[in-house]
Amino acid sequence: MKSMKKMKNLLFSLLVVALIGITAISVNAAAKTIQLGTAKKITTGYIAGVTFSTKETTDGQYAYCVDMHNKTASNISANLVKEMDRGIAEIIRNGYPNKEITGNAEKDYYITQTAVWWYLDDTTGSSNLGNEFKVNGSDAYGMRSKVKELVALGKKYRNAAQPTTSFEISISDSSLELHDGYYVSKPITISKLENVSSYSVIVENAPDGTLVVDKNGNSIERFTKDTVFYVKVPADKVDDVDTVFRFTAKAVGYTYRAYEYQPTDRAMQNVALLEKVETTIPSTITLTIDSPKVTVTKIDSNTKNPLAGAKLVLKDSEGKEITSWVSTTKTHVIRNLENGTYTIEEVEAPSGYVINDKVTTFTISDTNKSVNITIENAPETPAPVIVPDTSTTSVILTILGLAILGSGLGFVYKNGKKAN
């Protein structure tokens, strides 16, 4: 890898959210207190004549009784006691209202509630349901088998840890390349996505106009396991080659946890409530940009001092003008040229200087990213001042004098003759 002294890189950090295990950060943890609303009586004893009431919080979440022998908990606040085992969480997550079992809401709640009691009887020694319900009682609606399926599912996960929710991305090469005015990354793919339905990418502290796009260059906001995406950074916004940017990829993943709440009236039933808890953990990869840099300096060829006022034009190998500028006393910097051959021509000289008609040619390549060019102008030569030859002047003056003298003598002679 090139040393930092040999190339100036624009560094990007792509912060990847991986939702893993016990180091996860809970975003929406269980509430300390809930408020239970009015209970609704289920009057049909679907299995062995057993009836009871539904339990629901005032904000519309369904709760499930832990001990059916106590009074129905309703219209009362309840405080968090503990997190329950994963078996309870899986029963409720796969029961009402999270999954459809029979297509009838009351029957589905009935199946879920009785599965919770049956599971607790088998795993804690409680006595919520008798053998008549579990074995030989009436089952005119064929619901006992559905209850048993949920109980078996709960037992399967009773001692299991919460599922790992993970998210990892990969890229074959960390460098971004210049194409059509953008620095573009290599394809970024998902190498691991467990218990995450989708994820999103948020660009932070990057140049204006930075995009996350698909293979066709279209902006995308939601991502799945098969999504391949690219990061595009506008080249004309890349000025400082040592600036650090960060891209955050955030997975939307959840674990499901059951919590037990105790009403303030302890004669009422404790209830179990399922919470969908988002968890996140960050991981970082780095992307780099090689930003080509061409510096052009105009100087006086004699004094070597900076020279302002020259108009210069940069063209590509096909003679197409890319940019033009007028020199100042400061160095002119051109960034983000793609690999190729270029020319610089002077089309107008500074006042008082001879135009430099030499075309400067240079090449940008993977191994030649930094180019320094100096273009000189010579001062104009002043027009020569003609100084007459003094010897020639004297002869001319003598001849003129004699001519004037001769003409004067002729005038006198002519006038004298007229007088006679």
C-alpha positions, 0 to 999 in steps of 0.5 A: 500500500502506498505510504501517506507521504506518497499520496494524499488520501481523502479518508471516509469512515463507513460506520456499519451497525452490527447488531450482536449479542450482549454488547447491543445497545437497547433503543426502546427498552421495557417501560418501567410502568404500564397502564392497563385498561378495561378488560373484555370478557371472553364468554365462550369456553372454547376448551373445557368451558374455560373462560377469562378476560382479555387484558390490554394496555391503554395504548393498545398493547395486549398483555397476558395473565401470569396467574389466572387464579387472581382477579383480572387486572384492569384499569390500573397501573402496573410496575416492571418486575423482571424479564421473563424467559425466552419461552414466554416471548416466543409464545406471545411473538408467535401468538395474537396479535403478532401472528394469525392462528385461526383468523378470529381475533378472540380465538387467537387471543384465547389460544395465546393466553392458555398457551402461556398458562400451560407453559408456566404450569409445565416449567414452573409448577403452577396450576393454572389449567387442569387435566380437563383442559389439557387432556379430555375436556371439550374441544368443539373448535379444535383449538387444543392442538394449536395451544399445544403447538405454542407450548412446545415452541415455548419449551424449545426456546425456554433456555435459549439466549436471545437470537443474534442480530448481526449485520456486516458489509464487505468491499473488495477494494477500499479505494474510490475511483474518479468517473464522470465527475464522481469518486465512486466506491467498489460494490459494497455487499452484505456478508452477514444479515441475521434477524434483520429485515432491512437496513438504511445508510445515513451519510454524515459529515460528507461533502454536499451531494454525496450519494448512496446508489445502486448499480444503475446510479439511482439513489436508494434509501432502504436495503435488504440482504441482496442489495449492492450499493455504491458511494458516490462523492462529487469530485468538485466538492473534494477540496481538502485531501485530508478531511475525514468523513463518515458513512453510517449504515444502520440495520433495523433489527429487533429482539423480542422480550417478554416482561412481567408487570405487577399491578399496584393492587397485588390481588390482581393478576401479574401480566406478561407484555411483549416488547420489540427491542431494537439493538445496535452495535457499530463496526468501521471500515475505511474508504480512500480517495486519491485526489489528483492535484495539478499546480500551475505557477506563472512567473517572470522569466527574468525575476522568477517572481509570480506573474498575474494576468495571463489567460490559460486554457486546460484541454484534454487529449481530444482538444476539448476545453476543460477549464480556463483561468487568469493567473494571479500571484498565487499558484493555481490548483486543478483537482480531480482530473481523471487519468489521461493526457492534458495540455495547457496553453497560454492564449493571452499574455500579461500586459507588458509580456510576450505570450508563451506559445509553448504548449505544456503537456502532462499525464495523470495516471495511477502512479502520477497523481501530483503534477507541478507546472511552471510557465514563464513569460519574458518581458516585451523588448522596448522599441529602439530610440534612433539617435542621429549621427552627429557628423552627418548632421554637421554636413547637412547643416553646412549645406543648408547654410550655404544654400541659404547664404547663396539665395540671400546673395542672389536676392541682393544682386537682383535688387541692386540691378533693378536699381541701376 
